Amino acid sequence: MSSSVIPWSSAAAARLPGPLRATRKQSMASPGSSRRSFSIPEFPAGGRAVPAVGLGTALVQFVAEDVRAAVLAALELGYRHLDTGSLYGSEQIVGEAMAEAARRGIIASREEVFVTTKVWCTQCHPDLILPSLRESLQNLQMEYVDLYLIHWPMSVKPTKPHFPIKREDIMPMDVEVYGKQWRNAIGLALQK
């Protein structure tokens, strides 16, 4: 698997608008080279900064070992933001790779990595939001995620996450009822 590093110079980071300006240094290494240091821009977000550079784990018909290797390689390179979602089917692999990275000393702890996951349209129903989050946390083998998103802002007939979505399966979304359950889910998702 070939890897590449996006080069961020401190001069380039200094030109970014305020919210994107780099807030910390991390050592990053590219394969076959010595370690080097550069700035990773972050977005301020409440009590935790969000690394602007992250690894997405969405693949159609992925090979589990490839996803695990990609997550480990990204963490070794210094990535500290991982993005997954219930639709992708990669949450368990991401969680296992993070646990392995901690055992190998690549990361000090789970808190070092910003983890995003998403609820899929088939679970965008008031009675399915919390169970979907609990399933994602179980799959990730984590007590919390840093960001829990609505993958697509629509509701579809409740089934297992799947894609594509049929037009006739789209349902009305009660935003008020949904909003109340969503606030409960966010409280659970962010509990440390």
Secondary structure by P-SEA (a helix, b strand, c coil): cbbbbccccaaaaaaccccccccbbbbbbcccccbbbbbbbbbbccccccccbbbbcccccccaaaaaaaaaaaaaacccbbbbcccccaaaaaaaaaaaaaaaccccccccbbbbbbbcccccccccaaaaaaaaaaaacccccccccccccccccccccccccccccbbbbaaaaaaaaaaaaaaaaacc
